[in-house]
Amino acid sequence: MIYRDFIESKIVAEKEDLYYTLGQWRFKLEEIVYVNLTDSVVTAEIVDKLLDASALGTKLVVSIPKDYISQAILLASMLFVDKVLLMDESVDKNEIKDYLQPAVVL
């Protein structure tokens, strides 16, 4: 049960839910890497690319469409993924980048 709670704590439904976490990361001078996934299926190739992306900074935030909660759970269970942001299709990707202020965008 502890693992489920940990995994679910890595999934956020609104960018505002990241406010406290982002503040902590910025205070610690963490380098945020942001990856926007549009694919509904997390394949071995995507996992490999995310692993490479995680090496480009100290925190990895992955966004995925809101409808793919099972894929979000899979992503959140990966040790190198720090947060999974469930995105509504109508959200402007540039708005998210401005909010996160990542060091790297992929």
C-alpha beads as a LAMMPS data file, in Angstrom:
LAMMPS data file: protein, C-alpha beads

106 atoms
105 bonds

1 atom types
1 bond types

-500.0 500.0 xlo xhi
-500.0 500.0 ylo yhi
-500.0 500.0 zlo zhi

Masses

1 110.0

Atoms # bond

1 1 1 0.000 0.000 0.000
2 1 1 2.892 2.364 0.710
3 1 1 4.142 2.005 -2.861
4 1 1 0.717 2.843 -4.293
5 1 1 0.576 6.025 -2.208
6 1 1 4.068 7.000 -3.345
7 1 1 3.230 6.417 -7.008
8 1 1 -0.066 8.304 -6.767
9 1 1 1.689 11.230 -5.063
10 1 1 3.805 11.667 -8.198
11 1 1 0.707 12.221 -10.380
12 1 1 -0.804 15.709 -10.469
13 1 1 -3.974 16.729 -12.254
14 1 1 -3.431 20.499 -12.294
15 1 1 -0.260 22.473 -12.806
16 1 1 -1.102 24.500 -9.696
17 1 1 -0.676 21.295 -7.669
18 1 1 3.028 21.519 -8.506
19 1 1 3.400 24.956 -6.907
20 1 1 4.876 23.780 -3.579
21 1 1 7.088 21.139 -5.200
22 1 1 8.416 23.596 -7.789
23 1 1 9.245 26.055 -5.014
24 1 1 11.288 23.399 -3.214
25 1 1 13.065 22.358 -6.394
26 1 1 13.920 25.942 -7.335
27 1 1 15.201 26.662 -3.828
28 1 1 17.517 23.654 -4.145
29 1 1 18.563 24.801 -7.649
30 1 1 17.273 21.614 -9.250
31 1 1 17.357 21.500 -13.045
32 1 1 13.924 20.544 -14.340
33 1 1 13.557 18.550 -17.537
34 1 1 10.079 18.682 -19.093
35 1 1 8.810 16.099 -21.579
36 1 1 5.373 16.312 -23.163
37 1 1 4.127 12.910 -24.299
38 1 1 1.311 12.835 -26.794
39 1 1 1.370 9.068 -27.298
40 1 1 -1.149 7.056 -25.343
41 1 1 1.046 3.972 -25.096
42 1 1 4.294 3.956 -23.152
43 1 1 6.641 1.732 -25.140
44 1 1 10.162 0.532 -24.403
45 1 1 11.434 3.168 -26.845
46 1 1 9.655 5.948 -24.942
47 1 1 10.991 4.641 -21.640
48 1 1 14.518 4.658 -23.089
49 1 1 14.092 8.264 -24.290
50 1 1 12.739 9.322 -20.889
51 1 1 15.701 7.684 -19.190
52 1 1 18.048 9.651 -21.455
53 1 1 16.066 12.835 -20.776
54 1 1 16.340 12.320 -17.020
55 1 1 20.127 12.503 -17.337
56 1 1 19.863 16.071 -18.678
57 1 1 18.744 17.497 -15.323
58 1 1 17.948 16.592 -11.746
59 1 1 14.127 16.431 -11.923
60 1 1 11.989 14.949 -14.691
61 1 1 8.406 16.114 -15.227
62 1 1 6.394 14.249 -17.848
63 1 1 3.019 15.433 -19.100
64 1 1 0.500 13.066 -20.638
65 1 1 -3.117 13.518 -21.771
66 1 1 -5.613 13.333 -18.909
67 1 1 -7.447 10.398 -20.459
68 1 1 -4.486 8.043 -20.058
69 1 1 -4.440 7.493 -16.304
70 1 1 -3.121 3.919 -16.582
71 1 1 -0.142 5.223 -18.560
72 1 1 0.362 7.957 -15.951
73 1 1 0.533 5.301 -13.231
74 1 1 3.085 3.371 -15.262
75 1 1 5.195 6.513 -15.754
76 1 1 4.947 7.492 -12.079
77 1 1 6.176 4.052 -11.052
78 1 1 9.507 4.720 -12.785
79 1 1 12.182 5.858 -10.355
80 1 1 13.641 8.461 -12.711
81 1 1 10.274 10.228 -13.246
82 1 1 9.652 12.786 -10.499
83 1 1 6.188 14.056 -11.469
84 1 1 3.544 13.152 -14.033
85 1 1 1.255 15.996 -15.053
86 1 1 -2.127 15.017 -16.464
87 1 1 -2.821 17.488 -19.246
88 1 1 -6.112 18.627 -20.678
89 1 1 -5.961 18.848 -24.477
90 1 1 -6.984 22.511 -24.335
91 1 1 -3.999 23.587 -22.209
92 1 1 -1.397 25.622 -24.070
93 1 1 1.970 23.838 -23.941
94 1 1 3.830 27.162 -23.785
95 1 1 1.838 28.072 -20.678
96 1 1 3.074 24.899 -19.003
97 1 1 6.664 25.630 -20.013
98 1 1 6.357 29.154 -18.595
99 1 1 4.950 27.759 -15.357
100 1 1 7.560 25.023 -14.918
101 1 1 10.499 27.113 -16.171
102 1 1 12.445 23.965 -17.106
103 1 1 16.117 23.960 -17.948
104 1 1 15.429 21.459 -20.740
105 1 1 12.271 20.921 -22.835
106 1 1 11.914 17.815 -24.975

Bonds

1 1 1 2
2 1 2 3
3 1 3 4
4 1 4 5
5 1 5 6
6 1 6 7
7 1 7 8
8 1 8 9
9 1 9 10
10 1 10 11
11 1 11 12
12 1 12 13
13 1 13 14
14 1 14 15
15 1 15 16
16 1 16 17
17 1 17 18
18 1 18 19
19 1 19 20
20 1 20 21
21 1 21 22
22 1 22 23
23 1 23 24
24 1 24 25
25 1 25 26
26 1 26 27
27 1 27 28
28 1 28 29
29 1 29 30
30 1 30 31
31 1 31 32
32 1 32 33
33 1 33 34
34 1 34 35
35 1 35 36
36 1 36 37
37 1 37 38
38 1 38 39
39 1 39 40
40 1 40 41
41 1 41 42
42 1 42 43
43 1 43 44
44 1 44 45
45 1 45 46
46 1 46 47
47 1 47 48
48 1 48 49
49 1 49 50
50 1 50 51
51 1 51 52
52 1 52 53
53 1 53 54
54 1 54 55
55 1 55 56
56 1 56 57
57 1 57 58
58 1 58 59
59 1 59 60
60 1 60 61
61 1 61 62
62 1 62 63
63 1 63 64
64 1 64 65
65 1 65 66
66 1 66 67
67 1 67 68
68 1 68 69
69 1 69 70
70 1 70 71
71 1 71 72
72 1 72 73
73 1 73 74
74 1 74 75
75 1 75 76
76 1 76 77
77 1 77 78
78 1 78 79
79 1 79 80
80 1 80 81
81 1 81 82
82 1 82 83
83 1 83 84
84 1 84 85
85 1 85 86
86 1 86 87
87 1 87 88
88 1 88 89
89 1 89 90
90 1 90 91
91 1 91 92
92 1 92 93
93 1 93 94
94 1 94 95
95 1 95 96
96 1 96 97
97 1 97 98
98 1 98 99
99 1 99 100
100 1 100 101
101 1 101 102
102 1 102 103
103 1 103 104
104 1 104 105
105 1 105 106
